[in-house]
């Protein structure tokens, strides 16, 4: 009998919404691999899986997803582990009050929020296409229109700010989905961009007093992870027919938004391919 168990990979799956989604699908009987940078959080996830009786279906890959080569290694490990993939969930994201540059020369937010997702999405497409209704879910700020791509300074070497970097990462994430949909019009994989709303995910790594302020705001105004992930799970289980899906909390987003502009999507795709070639 054919094995119908779902295979799911979650980048950033040891904390916040990524962890919530991973544990949900373990409860549903799926095989789930999470990717994260912190061994202790990985062990914590595996312990939670064991408490569910799902230790044989849960695994953890330690990787610094800010590094392009680490993402390529993750792709290789996933390909060695699975013969098909039903869902790739992209949640890894971190903000940096001061500009951070990777050893490869990439600005930290751009590298983690966008380039990691680019490499994982395209690198795992062949496994996704072997599934019945495969999806890529990229969690970000879809539907927001603030921020822009700084075409002449993608790495933000001029006048860096945390907000500027975070907004650029969000807009780049939107264009990733738009470009992927154009490049895979004939494929089965649906690319789902989703904005979950303000969520108390506990993933921000800020220094005091900013961390205390954000924790207080989270307690007062943010919705819990368990609530934020429900619309994402519904989209994953019943993806719409179009190749690109954009969703803001519980409502669809117009694909005509300028933040999903096809020309800009192609432009960023080509620039990213050049960056990756130069780095290889």
Order of alpha helices (4+ residues) and beta strands (2+ residues): beta-alpha-beta-alpha-beta-alpha-beta-alpha-alpha-beta-alpha-beta-alpha-alpha-beta-beta-alpha
